[in-house]
Amino acid sequence: HRVSERSLRLAMPRTSPFHSIKQSANVHHNNTSCTEGNNIERENLRSGTGGKPLCQRCATLNSEGR
Protein backbone atom coordinates (compact mmCIF):
# COMPACT_ATOMS: atom_id res chain seq x y z
CA HIS A 1 0.00 0.00 0.00
CA ARG A 2 1.18 3.53 -0.68
CA VAL A 3 2.36 5.74 2.12
CA SER A 4 0.89 9.21 1.84
CA GLU A 5 3.15 12.24 1.96
CA ARG A 6 1.30 13.40 5.08
CA SER A 7 1.93 10.16 6.96
CA LEU A 8 5.58 10.22 5.87
CA ARG A 9 5.97 13.70 7.36
CA LEU A 10 4.36 12.51 10.59
CA ALA A 11 6.71 9.52 10.78
CA MET A 12 9.88 11.62 10.72
CA PRO A 13 11.66 11.84 14.06
CA ARG A 14 11.37 15.62 14.27
CA THR A 15 11.37 17.50 17.50
CA SER A 16 11.08 21.12 18.57
CA PRO A 17 14.15 23.09 17.40
CA PHE A 18 17.13 23.17 19.74
CA HIS A 19 20.68 24.51 19.62
CA SER A 20 23.93 24.72 21.54
CA ILE A 21 25.05 27.94 23.23
CA LYS A 22 28.70 27.14 22.41
CA GLN A 23 30.22 29.71 20.04
CA SER A 24 31.48 27.03 17.64
CA ALA A 25 27.95 25.67 17.11
CA ASN A 26 26.43 27.83 14.39
CA VAL A 27 23.35 25.73 13.55
CA HIS A 28 20.13 24.50 15.17
CA HIS A 29 18.67 21.00 15.04
CA ASN A 30 15.16 19.51 14.75
CA ASN A 31 15.76 15.81 14.07
CA THR A 32 16.29 13.26 16.85
CA SER A 33 18.43 11.11 14.53
CA CYS A 34 21.06 13.81 14.02
CA THR A 35 24.29 12.66 15.67
CA GLU A 36 25.64 16.22 15.86
CA GLY A 37 22.52 17.40 17.68
CA ASN A 38 22.54 14.37 19.96
CA ASN A 39 26.12 15.15 21.00
CA ILE A 40 25.27 18.54 22.52
CA GLU A 41 26.09 18.46 26.21
CA ARG A 42 23.04 18.99 28.40
CA GLU A 43 24.41 22.15 30.02
CA ASN A 44 24.88 23.75 26.58
CA LEU A 45 21.47 22.73 25.22
CA ARG A 46 18.84 25.43 24.64
CA SER A 47 15.36 25.36 23.15
CA GLY A 48 14.67 27.18 19.88
CA THR A 49 16.69 28.01 16.81
CA GLY A 50 18.90 30.62 18.45
CA GLY A 51 18.63 32.54 15.16
CA LYS A 52 20.85 29.91 13.55
CA PRO A 53 20.21 28.03 10.27
CA LEU A 54 19.16 24.39 10.24
CA CYS A 55 21.95 21.82 10.47
CA GLN A 56 22.68 20.23 7.08
CA ARG A 57 22.49 16.73 8.58
CA CYS A 58 19.02 17.46 10.01
CA ALA A 59 17.93 18.87 6.64
CA THR A 60 19.14 15.71 4.86
CA LEU A 61 17.49 13.38 7.39
CA ASN A 62 14.24 15.39 7.15
CA SER A 63 14.22 15.24 3.34
CA GLU A 64 14.83 11.48 3.44
CA GLY A 65 12.03 11.01 5.96
CA ARG A 66 14.38 9.65 8.62
mmCIF file of the N, C-alpha and C atoms, coordinates in Angstrom:
data_MODEL
# 
_entry.id   MODEL 
# 
loop_
_atom_site.group_PDB 
_atom_site.id 
_atom_site.type_symbol 
_atom_site.label_atom_id 
_atom_site.label_alt_id 
_atom_site.label_comp_id 
_atom_site.label_asym_id 
_atom_site.label_entity_id 
_atom_site.label_seq_id 
_atom_site.pdbx_PDB_ins_code 
_atom_site.Cartn_x 
_atom_site.Cartn_y 
_atom_site.Cartn_z 
_atom_site.occupancy 
_atom_site.B_iso_or_equiv 
_atom_site.pdbx_formal_charge 
_atom_site.auth_seq_id 
_atom_site.auth_comp_id 
_atom_site.auth_asym_id 
_atom_site.auth_atom_id 
_atom_site.pdbx_PDB_model_num 
ATOM 1   N N  . HIS A 1 1  ? 0.830  -1.165 0.000  1.00 0.00 ? 1  HIS A N  1 
ATOM 2   C CA . HIS A 1 1  ? 0.000  0.000  0.000  1.00 0.00 ? 1  HIS A CA 1 
ATOM 3   C C  . HIS A 1 1  ? 0.881  1.235  0.000  1.00 0.00 ? 1  HIS A C  1 
ATOM 4   N N  . ARG A 1 2  ? 0.386  2.300  -0.574 1.00 0.00 ? 2  ARG A N  1 
ATOM 5   C CA . ARG A 1 2  ? 1.175  3.532  -0.678 1.00 0.00 ? 2  ARG A CA 1 
ATOM 6   C C  . ARG A 1 2  ? 1.141  4.325  0.615  1.00 0.00 ? 2  ARG A C  1 
ATOM 7   N N  . VAL A 1 3  ? 2.271  4.887  0.938  1.00 0.00 ? 3  VAL A N  1 
ATOM 8   C CA . VAL A 1 3  ? 2.359  5.744  2.117  1.00 0.00 ? 3  VAL A CA 1 
ATOM 9   C C  . VAL A 1 3  ? 2.127  7.177  1.650  1.00 0.00 ? 3  VAL A C  1 
ATOM 10  N N  . SER A 1 4  ? 1.176  7.828  2.243  1.00 0.00 ? 4  SER A N  1 
ATOM 11  C CA . SER A 1 4  ? 0.885  9.209  1.840  1.00 0.00 ? 4  SER A CA 1 
ATOM 12  C C  . SER A 1 4  ? 2.004  10.131 2.290  1.00 0.00 ? 4  SER A C  1 
ATOM 13  N N  . GLU A 1 5  ? 2.128  11.260 1.597  1.00 0.00 ? 5  GLU A N  1 
ATOM 14  C CA . GLU A 1 5  ? 3.148  12.242 1.956  1.00 0.00 ? 5  GLU A CA 1 
ATOM 15  C C  . GLU A 1 5  ? 2.898  12.754 3.371  1.00 0.00 ? 5  GLU A C  1 
ATOM 16  N N  . ARG A 1 6  ? 1.651  12.922 3.733  1.00 0.00 ? 6  ARG A N  1 
ATOM 17  C CA . ARG A 1 6  ? 1.301  13.401 5.080  1.00 0.00 ? 6  ARG A CA 1 
ATOM 18  C C  . ARG A 1 6  ? 1.760  12.411 6.141  1.00 0.00 ? 6  ARG A C  1 
ATOM 19  N N  . SER A 1 7  ? 1.517  11.140 5.948  1.00 0.00 ? 7  SER A N  1 
ATOM 20  C CA . SER A 1 7  ? 1.931  10.162 6.962  1.00 0.00 ? 7  SER A CA 1 
ATOM 21  C C  . SER A 1 7  ? 3.448  10.044 7.010  1.00 0.00 ? 7  SER A C  1 
ATOM 22  N N  . LEU A 1 8  ? 4.116  10.253 5.892  1.00 0.00 ? 8  LEU A N  1 
ATOM 23  C CA . LEU A 1 8  ? 5.578  10.221 5.872  1.00 0.00 ? 8  LEU A CA 1 
ATOM 24  C C  . LEU A 1 8  ? 6.126  11.367 6.723  1.00 0.00 ? 8  LEU A C  1 
ATOM 25  N N  . ARG A 1 9  ? 5.529  12.554 6.563  1.00 0.00 ? 9  ARG A N  1 
ATOM 26  C CA . ARG A 1 9  ? 5.967  13.702 7.363  1.00 0.00 ? 9  ARG A CA 1 
ATOM 27  C C  . ARG A 1 9  ? 5.754  13.427 8.845  1.00 0.00 ? 9  ARG A C  1 
ATOM 28  N N  . LEU A 1 10 ? 4.655  12.797 9.195  1.00 0.00 ? 10 LEU A N  1 
ATOM 29  C CA . LEU A 1 10 ? 4.360  12.514 10.592 1.00 0.00 ? 10 LEU A CA 1 
ATOM 30  C C  . LEU A 1 10 ? 5.305  11.458 11.165 1.00 0.00 ? 10 LEU A C  1 
ATOM 31  N N  . ALA A 1 11 ? 5.849  10.609 10.318 1.00 0.00 ? 11 ALA A N  1 
ATOM 32  C CA . ALA A 1 11 ? 6.708  9.523  10.777 1.00 0.00 ? 11 ALA A CA 1 
ATOM 33  C C  . ALA A 1 11 ? 8.135  9.985  11.048 1.00 0.00 ? 11 ALA A C  1 
ATOM 34  N N  . MET A 1 12 ? 8.508  11.153 10.531 1.00 0.00 ? 12 MET A N  1 
ATOM 35  C CA . MET A 1 12 ? 9.876  11.625 10.721 1.00 0.00 ? 12 MET A CA 1 
ATOM 36  C C  . MET A 1 12 ? 10.136 11.933 12.186 1.00 0.00 ? 12 MET A C  1 
ATOM 37  N N  . PRO A 1 13 ? 11.331 11.620 12.657 1.00 0.00 ? 13 PRO A N  1 
ATOM 38  C CA . PRO A 1 13 ? 11.659 11.836 14.064 1.00 0.00 ? 13 PRO A CA 1 
ATOM 39  C C  . PRO A 1 13 ? 12.017 13.297 14.349 1.00 0.00 ? 13 PRO A C  1 
ATOM 40  N N  . ARG A 1 14 ? 11.117 14.207 14.013 1.00 0.00 ? 14 ARG A N  1 
ATOM 41  C CA . ARG A 1 14 ? 11.372 15.619 14.265 1.00 0.00 ? 14 ARG A CA 1 
ATOM 42  C C  . ARG A 1 14 ? 11.013 15.958 15.702 1.00 0.00 ? 14 ARG A C  1 
ATOM 43  N N  . THR A 1 15 ? 11.620 17.013 16.163 1.00 0.00 ? 15 THR A N  1 
ATOM 44  C CA . THR A 1 15 ? 11.370 17.505 17.501 1.00 0.00 ? 15 THR A CA 1 
ATOM 45  C C  . THR A 1 15 ? 11.361 19.025 17.442 1.00 0.00 ? 15 THR A C  1 
ATOM 46  N N  . SER A 1 16 ? 11.014 19.666 18.520 1.00 0.00 ? 16 SER A N  1 
ATOM 47  C CA . SER A 1 16 ? 11.084 21.123 18.570 1.00 0.00 ? 16 SER A CA 1 
ATOM 48  C C  . SER A 1 16 ? 12.537 21.540 18.353 1.00 0.00 ? 16 SER A C  1 
ATOM 49  N N  . PRO A 1 17 ? 12.767 22.660 17.666 1.00 0.00 ? 17 PRO A N  1 
ATOM 50  C CA . PRO A 1 17 ? 14.146 23.092 17.404 1.00 0.00 ? 17 PRO A CA 1 
ATOM 51  C C  . PRO A 1 17 ? 14.931 23.278 18.696 1.00 0.00 ? 17 PRO A C  1 
ATOM 52  N N  . PHE A 1 18 ? 16.223 22.975 18.608 1.00 0.00 ? 18 PHE A N  1 
ATOM 53  C CA . PHE A 1 18 ? 17.129 23.168 19.736 1.00 0.00 ? 18 PHE A CA 1 
ATOM 54  C C  . PHE A 1 18 ? 18.507 23.501 19.202 1.00 0.00 ? 18 PHE A C  1 
ATOM 55  N N  . HIS A 1 19 ? 19.338 24.113 20.037 1.00 0.00 ? 19 HIS A N  1 
ATOM 56  C CA . HIS A 1 19 ? 20.685 24.507 19.621 1.00 0.00 ? 19 HIS A CA 1 
ATOM 57  C C  . HIS A 1 19 ? 21.625 24.492 20.817 1.00 0.00 ? 19 HIS A C  1 
ATOM 58  N N  . SER A 1 20 ? 22.899 24.642 20.507 1.00 0.00 ? 20 SER A N  1 
ATOM 59  C CA . SER A 1 20 ? 23.927 24.723 21.537 1.00 0.00 ? 20 SER A CA 1 
ATOM 60  C C  . SER A 1 20 ? 24.305 26.180 21.726 1.00 0.00 ? 20 SER A C  1 
ATOM 61  N N  . ILE A 1 21 ? 24.614 26.565 22.968 1.00 0.00 ? 21 ILE A N  1 
ATOM 62  C CA . ILE A 1 21 ? 25.052 27.935 23.226 1.00 0.00 ? 21 ILE A CA 1 
ATOM 63  C C  . ILE A 1 21 ? 26.552 28.106 23.004 1.00 0.00 ? 21 ILE A C  1 
ATOM 64  N N  . LYS A 1 22 ? 27.251 27.043 22.686 1.00 0.00 ? 22 LYS A N  1 
ATOM 65  C CA . LYS A 1 22 ? 28.695 27.141 22.406 1.00 0.00 ? 22 LYS A CA 1 
ATOM 66  C C  . LYS A 1 22 ? 28.902 27.977 21.145 1.00 0.00 ? 22 LYS A C  1 
ATOM 67  N N  . GLN A 1 23 ? 29.930 28.819 21.167 1.00 0.00 ? 23 GLN A N  1 
ATOM 68  C CA . GLN A 1 23 ? 30.220 29.708 20.041 1.00 0.00 ? 23 GLN A CA 1 
ATOM 69  C C  . GLN A 1 23 ? 30.488 28.944 18.745 1.00 0.00 ? 23 GLN A C  1 
ATOM 70  N N  . SER A 1 24 ? 31.115 27.788 18.844 1.00 0.00 ? 24 SER A N  1 
ATOM 71  C CA . SER A 1 24 ? 31.482 27.027 17.644 1.00 0.00 ? 24 SER A CA 1 
ATOM 72  C C  . SER A 1 24 ? 30.271 26.381 16.962 1.00 0.00 ? 24 SER A C  1 
ATOM 73  N N  . ALA A 1 25 ? 29.155 26.292 17.676 1.00 0.00 ? 25 ALA A N  1 
ATOM 74  C CA . ALA A 1 25 ? 27.951 25.670 17.112 1.00 0.00 ? 25 ALA A CA 1 
ATOM 75  C C  . ALA A 1 25 ? 27.115 26.756 16.443 1.00 0.00 ? 25 ALA A C  1 
ATOM 76  N N  . ASN A 1 26 ? 27.113 26.756 15.114 1.00 0.00 ? 26 ASN A N  1 
ATOM 77  C CA . ASN A 1 26 ? 26.432 27.828 14.391 1.00 0.00 ? 26 ASN A CA 1 
ATOM 78  C C  . ASN A 1 26 ? 25.168 27.347 13.678 1.00 0.00 ? 26 ASN A C  1 
ATOM 79  N N  . VAL A 1 27 ? 24.560 26.264 14.158 1.00 0.00 ? 27 VAL A N  1 
ATOM 80  C CA . VAL A 1 27 ? 23.346 25.726 13.552 1.00 0.00 ? 27 VAL A CA 1 
ATOM 81  C C  . VAL A 1 27 ? 22.368 25.275 14.641 1.00 0.00 ? 27 VAL A C  1 
ATOM 82  N N  . HIS A 1 28 ? 21.103 25.104 14.248 1.00 0.00 ? 28 HIS A N  1 
ATOM 83  C CA . HIS A 1 28 ? 20.133 24.502 15.167 1.00 0.00 ? 28 HIS A CA 1 
ATOM 84  C C  . HIS A 1 28 ? 19.725 23.148 14.598 1.00 0.00 ? 28 HIS A C  1 
ATOM 85  N N  . HIS A 1 29 ? 19.062 22.357 15.408 1.00 0.00 ? 29 HIS A N  1 
ATOM 86  C CA . HIS A 1 29 ? 18.674 20.997 15.042 1.00 0.00 ? 29 HIS A CA 1 
ATOM 87  C C  . HIS A 1 29 ? 17.179 20.801 15.268 1.00 0.00 ? 29 HIS A C  1 
ATOM 88  N N  . ASN A 1 30 ? 16.577 19.846 14.529 1.00 0.00 ? 30 ASN A N  1 
ATOM 89  C CA . ASN A 1 30 ? 15.165 19.510 14.746 1.00 0.00 ? 30 ASN A CA 1 
ATOM 90  C C  . ASN A 1 30 ? 14.880 18.046 14.421 1.00 0.00 ? 30 ASN A C  1 
ATOM 91  N N  . ASN A 1 31 ? 15.928 17.225 14.395 1.00 0.00 ? 31 ASN A N  1 
ATOM 92  C CA . ASN A 1 31 ? 15.759 15.812 14.070 1.00 0.00 ? 31 ASN A CA 1 
ATOM 93  C C  . ASN A 1 31 ? 16.469 14.975 15.132 1.00 0.00 ? 31 ASN A C  1 
ATOM 94  N N  . THR A 1 32 ? 15.733 14.067 15.760 1.00 0.00 ? 32 THR A N  1 
ATOM 95  C CA . THR A 1 32 ? 16.288 13.263 16.849 1.00 0.00 ? 32 THR A CA 1 
ATOM 96  C C  . THR A 1 32 ? 17.329 12.249 16.377 1.00 0.00 ? 32 THR A C  1 
ATOM 97  N N  . SER A 1 33 ? 17.439 12.045 15.058 1.00 0.00 ? 33 SER A N  1 
ATOM 98  C CA . SER A 1 33 ? 18.430 11.107 14.529 1.00 0.00 ? 33 SER A CA 1 
ATOM 99  C C  . SER A 1 33 ? 19.752 11.782 14.181 1.00 0.00 ? 33 SER A C  1 
ATOM 100 N N  . CYS A 1 34 ? 19.836 13.079 14.355 1.00 0.00 ? 34 CYS A N  1 
ATOM 101 C CA . CYS A 1 34 ? 21.064 13.812 14.018 1.00 0.00 ? 34 CYS A CA 1 
ATOM 102 C C  . CYS A 1 34 ? 22.120 13.564 15.087 1.00 0.00 ? 34 CYS A C  1 
ATOM 103 N N  . THR A 1 35 ? 23.231 12.966 14.700 1.00 0.00 ? 35 THR A N  1 
ATOM 104 C CA . THR A 1 35 ? 24.291 12.660 15.667 1.00 0.00 ? 35 THR A CA 1 
ATOM 105 C C  . THR A 1 35 ? 24.926 13.932 16.220 1.00 0.00 ? 35 THR A C  1 
ATOM 106 N N  . GLU A 1 36 ? 25.060 14.952 15.391 1.00 0.00 ? 36 GLU A N  1 
ATOM 107 C CA . GLU A 1 36 ? 25.636 16.221 15.859 1.00 0.00 ? 36 GLU A CA 1 
ATOM 108 C C  . GLU A 1 36 ? 24.747 16.837 16.940 1.00 0.00 ? 36 GLU A C  1 
ATOM 109 N N  . GLY A 1 37 ? 23.454 16.858 16.695 1.00 0.00 ? 37 GLY A N  1 
ATOM 110 C CA . GLY A 1 37 ? 22.516 17.397 17.681 1.00 0.00 ? 37 GLY A CA 1 
ATOM 111 C C  . GLY A 1 37 ? 22.487 16.573 18.948 1.00 0.00 ? 37 GLY A C  1 
ATOM 112 N N  . ASN A 1 38 ? 22.579 15.261 18.798 1.00 0.00 ? 38 ASN A N  1 
ATOM 113 C CA . ASN A 1 38 ? 22.538 14.370 19.960 1.00 0.00 ? 38 ASN A CA 1 
ATOM 114 C C  . ASN A 1 38 ? 23.800 14.467 20.819 1.00 0.00 ? 38 ASN A C  1 
ATOM 115 N N  . ASN A 1 39 ? 24.869 15.028 20.258 1.00 0.00 ? 39 ASN A N  1 
ATOM 116 C CA . ASN A 1 39 ? 26.124 15.152 21.001 1.00 0.00 ? 39 ASN A CA 1 
ATOM 117 C C  . ASN A 1 39 ? 26.236 16.436 21.802 1.00 0.00 ? 39 ASN A C  1 
ATOM 118 N N  . ILE A 1 40 ? 25.221 17.294 21.742 1.00 0.00 ? 40 ILE A N  1 
ATOM 119 C CA . ILE A 1 40 ? 25.266 18.537 22.520 1.00 0.00 ? 40 ILE A CA 1 
ATOM 120 C C  . ILE A 1 40 ? 25.162 18.191 24.007 1.00 0.00 ? 40 ILE A C  1 
ATOM 121 N N  . GLU A 1 41 ? 26.094 18.710 24.771 1.00 0.00 ? 41 GLU A N  1 
ATOM 122 C CA . GLU A 1 41 ? 26.091 18.463 26.215 1.00 0.00 ? 41 GLU A CA 1 
ATOM 123 C C  . GLU A 1 41 ? 24.904 19.167 26.848 1.00 0.00 ? 41 GLU A C  1 
ATOM 124 N N  . ARG A 1 42 ? 24.279 18.510 27.775 1.00 0.00 ? 42 ARG A N  1 
ATOM 125 C CA . ARG A 1 42 ? 23.041 18.990 28.396 1.00 0.00 ? 42 ARG A CA 1 
ATOM 126 C C  . ARG A 1 42 ? 23.146 20.445 28.888 1.00 0.00 ? 42 ARG A C  1 
ATOM 127 N N  . GLU A 1 43 ? 24.277 20.788 29.483 1.00 0.00 ? 43 GLU A N  1 
ATOM 128 C CA . GLU A 1 43 ? 24.414 22.153 30.018 1.00 0.00 ? 43 GLU A CA 1 
ATOM 129 C C  . GLU A 1 43 ? 24.497 23.222 28.927 1.00 0.00 ? 43 GLU A C  1 
ATOM 130 N N  . ASN A 1 44 ? 24.794 22.814 27.695 1.00 0.00 ? 44 ASN A N  1 
ATOM 131 C CA . ASN A 1 44 ? 24.879 23.752 26.577 1.00 0.00 ? 44 ASN A CA 1 
ATOM 132 C C  . ASN A 1 44 ? 23.627 23.759 25.708 1.00 0.00 ? 44 ASN A C  1 
ATOM 133 N N  . LEU A 1 45 ? 22.673 22.904 26.020 1.00 0.00 ? 45 LEU A N  1 
ATOM 134 C CA . LEU A 1 45 ? 21.468 22.732 25.217 1.00 0.00 ? 45 LEU A CA 1 
ATOM 135 C C  . LEU A 1 45 ? 20.432 23.805 25.537 1.00 0.00 ? 45 LEU A C  1 
ATOM 136 N N  . ARG A 1 46 ? 19.885 24.421 24.478 1.00 0.00 ? 46 ARG A N  1 
ATOM 137 C CA . ARG A 1 46 ? 18.839 25.425 24.637 1.00 0.00 ? 46 ARG A CA 1 
ATOM 138 C C  . ARG A 1 46 ? 17.723 25.151 23.632 1.00 0.00 ? 46 ARG A C  1 
ATOM 139 N N  . SER A 1 47 ? 16.521 25.504 24.011 1.00 0.00 ? 47 SER A N  1 
ATOM 140 C CA . SER A 1 47 ? 15.361 25.355 23.146 1.00 0.00 ? 47 SER A CA 1 
ATOM 141 C C  . SER A 1 47 ? 15.361 26.470 22.100 1.00 0.00 ? 47 SER A C  1 
ATOM 142 N N  . GLY A 1 48 ? 14.792 26.183 20.940 1.00 0.00 ? 48 GLY A N  1 
ATOM 143 C CA . GLY A 1 48 ? 14.666 27.182 19.882 1.00 0.00 ? 48 GLY A CA 1 
ATOM 144 C C  . GLY A 1 48 ? 15.798 27.137 18.883 1.00 0.00 ? 48 GLY A C  1 
ATOM 145 N N  . THR A 1 49 ? 15.695 27.990 17.883 1.00 0.00 ? 49 THR A N  1 
ATOM 146 C CA . THR A 1 49 ? 16.691 28.008 16.810 1.00 0.00 ? 49 THR A CA 1 
ATOM 147 C C  . THR A 1 49 ? 17.911 28.839 17.154 1.00 0.00 ? 49 THR A C  1 
ATOM 148 N N  . GLY A 1 50 ? 17.789 29.740 18.108 1.00 0.00 ? 50 GLY A N  1 
ATOM 149 C CA . GLY A 1 50 ? 18.905 30.620 18.450 1.00 0.00 ? 50 GLY A CA 1 
ATOM 150 C C  . GLY A 1 50 ? 19.269 31.546 17.299 1.00 0.00 ? 50 GLY A C  1 
ATOM 151 N N  . GLY A 1 51 ? 18.346 31.699 16.330 1.00 0.00 ? 51 GLY A N  1 
ATOM 152 C CA . GLY A 1 51 ? 18.627 32.537 15.165 1.00 0.00 ? 51 GLY A CA 1 
ATOM 153 C C  . GLY A 1 51 ? 19.626 31.921 14.205 1.00 0.00 ? 51 GLY A C  1 
ATOM 154 N N  . LYS A 1 52 ? 19.855 30.613 14.366 1.00 0.00 ? 52 LYS A N  1 
ATOM 155 C CA . LYS A 1 52 ? 20.846 29.905 13.552 1.00 0.00 ? 52 LYS A CA 1 
ATOM 156 C C  . LYS A 1 52 ? 20.153 29.088 12.470 1.00 0.00 ? 52 LYS A C  1 
ATOM 157 N N  . PRO A 1 53 ? 20.810 28.856 11.329 1.00 0.00 ? 53 PRO A N  1 
ATOM 158 C CA . PRO A 1 53 ? 20.214 28.032 10.269 1.00 0.00 ? 53 PRO A CA 1 
ATOM 159 C C  . PRO A 1 53 ? 20.142 26.562 10.673 1.00 0.00 ? 53 PRO A C  1 
ATOM 160 N N  . LEU A 1 54 ? 19.308 25.820 9.983  1.00 0.00 ? 54 LEU A N  1 
ATOM 161 C CA . LEU A 1 54 ? 19.158 24.388 10.244 1.00 0.00 ? 54 LEU A CA 1 
ATOM 162 C C  . LEU A 1 54 ? 20.430 23.630 9.868  1.00 0.00 ? 54 LEU A C  1 
ATOM 163 N N  . CYS A 1 55 ? 20.805 22.709 10.706 1.00 0.00 ? 55 CYS A N  1 
ATOM 164 C CA . CYS A 1 55 ? 21.946 21.824 10.468 1.00 0.00 ? 55 CYS A CA 1 
ATOM 165 C C  . CYS A 1 55 ? 21.739 21.052 9.154  1.00 0.00 ? 55 CYS A C  1 
ATOM 166 N N  . GLN A 1 56 ? 22.784 20.921 8.367  1.00 0.00 ? 56 GLN A N  1 
ATOM 167 C CA . GLN A 1 56 ? 22.680 20.228 7.083  1.00 0.00 ? 56 GLN A CA 1 
ATOM 168 C C  . GLN A 1 56 ? 22.311 18.761 7.267  1.00 0.00 ? 56 GLN A C  1 
ATOM 169 N N  . ARG A 1 57 ? 22.820 18.142 8.309  1.00 0.00 ? 57 ARG A N  1 
ATOM 170 C CA . ARG A 1 57 ? 22.490 16.729 8.579  1.00 0.00 ? 57 ARG A CA 1 
ATOM 171 C C  . ARG A 1 57 ? 20.999 16.584 8.896  1.00 0.00 ? 57 ARG A C  1 
ATOM 172 N N  . CYS A 1 58 ? 20.464 17.487 9.718  1.00 0.00 ? 58 CYS A N  1 
ATOM 173 C CA . CYS A 1 58 ? 19.021 17.463 10.010 1.00 0.00 ? 58 CYS A CA 1 
ATOM 174 C C  . CYS A 1 58 ? 18.225 17.654 8.721  1.00 0.00 ? 58 CYS A C  1 
ATOM 175 N N  . ALA A 1 59 ? 18.635 18.609 7.891  1.00 0.00 ? 59 ALA A N  1 
ATOM 176 C CA . ALA A 1 59 ? 17.932 18.873 6.637  1.00 0.00 ? 59 ALA A CA 1 
ATOM 177 C C  . ALA A 1 59 ? 17.917 17.619 5.749  1.00 0.00 ? 59 ALA A C  1 
ATOM 178 N N  . THR A 1 60 ? 19.050 16.933 5.674  1.00 0.00 ? 60 THR A N  1 
ATOM 179 C CA . THR A 1 60 ? 19.141 15.713 4.865  1.00 0.00 ? 60 THR A CA 1 
ATOM 180 C C  . THR A 1 60 ? 18.254 14.617 5.435  1.00 0.00 ? 60 THR A C  1 
ATOM 181 N N  . LEU A 1 61 ? 18.332 14.410 6.749  1.00 0.00 ? 61 LEU A N  1 
ATOM 182 C CA . LEU A 1 61 ? 17.491 13.384 7.390  1.00 0.00 ? 61 LEU A CA 1 
ATOM 183 C C  . LEU A 1 61 ? 16.011 13.707 7.183  1.00 0.00 ? 61 LEU A C  1 
ATOM 184 N N  . ASN A 1 62 ? 15.636 14.975 7.334  1.00 0.00 ? 62 ASN A N  1 
ATOM 185 C CA . ASN A 1 62 ? 14.243 15.385 7.145  1.00 0.00 ? 62 ASN A CA 1 
ATOM 186 C C  . ASN A 1 62 ? 13.780 15.101 5.725  1.00 0.00 ? 62 ASN A C  1 
ATOM 187 N N  . SER A 1 63 ? 14.611 15.434 4.730  1.00 0.00 ? 63 SER A N  1 
ATOM 188 C CA . SER A 1 63 ? 14.216 15.243 3.336  1.00 0.00 ? 63 SER A CA 1 
ATOM 189 C C  . SER A 1 63 ? 14.127 13.771 2.973  1.00 0.00 ? 63 SER A C  1 
ATOM 190 N N  . GLU A 1 64 ? 14.881 12.937 3.670  1.00 0.00 ? 64 GLU A N  1 
ATOM 191 C CA . GLU A 1 64 ? 14.828 11.485 3.436  1.00 0.00 ? 64 GLU A CA 1 
ATOM 192 C C  . GLU A 1 64 ? 13.754 10.812 4.269  1.00 0.00 ? 64 GLU A C  1 
ATOM 193 N N  . GLY A 1 65 ? 13.077 11.579 5.112  1.00 0.00 ? 65 GLY A N  1 
ATOM 194 C CA . GLY A 1 65 ? 12.030 11.013 5.957  1.00 0.00 ? 65 GLY A CA 1 
ATOM 195 C C  . GLY A 1 65 ? 12.553 10.143 7.068  1.00 0.00 ? 65 GLY A C  1 
ATOM 196 N N  . ARG A 1 66 ? 13.770 10.432 7.525  1.00 0.00 ? 66 ARG A N  1 
ATOM 197 C CA . ARG A 1 66 ? 14.376 9.648  8.617  1.00 0.00 ? 66 ARG A CA 1 
ATOM 198 C C  . ARG A 1 66 ? 14.538 10.498 9.848  1.00 0.00 ? 66 ARG A C  1 
# 
